[in-house]
């Protein structure tokens, strides 16, 4: 049966022969039989079935029975070739141990964001390939998403590179910032949800962009388009993408490649099975490295950037969303409170009551794995907002999580957490606007900064001080009081959550007389 299976694969049987090599050599888990030769799980299972009674198994480990191993010698590959980059990885044991330690401590992956951890060898392989292919010293590498910690691996190999990490996961941004700072590496972290655009500070700023996007056509197209927007020089810049598809579903690979070509990307190289993962067994726990050269600066318009880009969770392309009963509870809690101003007139067709003067806002955040609730509170200014979030949301599921969110927005919104929704799976977070008359000058300054989260932080902070002190401070005095800060050129909404938490006490203190005398 093994011979028939190999014959059926034709010239592509070599990977299956490598599975036979592994089985003849020693015990291996199913995950290893998938990942090491980069063969889809289903194909490996077919081979194990074909081996039949000649196979031994113990605790999800498999091998050929020693007495039968010689019978399979004719199927061996006899390979003794080693990938030159893999050989390079083997000579950097110290870096590999450091990356292994980082991966052991990185925040747990979020399935809703399609996190599948790349192996430590892959992170180091990426770094070594980038460093031996490009002149990285003094250049800027931007990572669009980085749960695999490619940024830290690159800095370990070449600490002279400038790295920017843009990600939607605040936990990850804090982790990378902390590790990089402790090692003296130049890594800057910025928050963004790519579906809704990029922070202005990262546009046309990078020499190279690396990304391992969600492996849907929608996800690949969106991340690739954002990557092009980040390149400073289209002629010299490159977009480096990880992408994998099962050899059983080539039509999916075609759709993704068509999306990339639609963006005007030329494939300079496709390095097969370059990346390996602890998971993603449907695609052989492997992905190719696409080296892409842009030919035009095409971007994704708001109407074409789809919100469903993932393969798992409530924001996946096949998700159905919350039930009508949960949404009904959300809308019931969002009517305009008596203290809120009437809504401003809107142009015909404008349906979203977002911005100053909006009376109330109902937001479906039922797919939020954690970061979107805070960003929604920063992005809008209604008299009341009601947001539907899952019961296991990190800012809902514990008193500590609720208090952490309150501490960030308490000068702007008073929050209530209503856990008893009709479907029992969601919570409604009600945010009522805090009246300015109840705040001291420090609270008013923080409130102004929060209210203008889309403005450049340095300008917003200065003007907040002038407004909160009712003109007692001039713009020059306010600027002197702020002093130097690394984030003044960014917008508040683009800061990672931990840096917002660090910044707001500084904003409050800057409004006090004690701060003026320092």
PyMOL commands that set and color helices and strands:
alter all, ss='L'
color gray80, all
select helices_A, chain A and resi 2-12+14-25+30-35+41-54+69-75+84-90+93-105+111-113+120-133+150-157+170-182+194-196+200-202+217-230+250-262+281-283+324-332+372-379+399-409+436-438+441-451+457-468+475-482+492-494+497-510+513-517
alter helices_A, ss='H'
color red, helices_A
select strands_A, chain A and resi 28-29+55-58+61-64+140-144+162-167+187-191+208-211+238-243+265-276+286-294+360-365+384-390+413-418+426-433
alter strands_A, ss='S'
color yellow, strands_A
deselect
rebuild
show_as cartoon
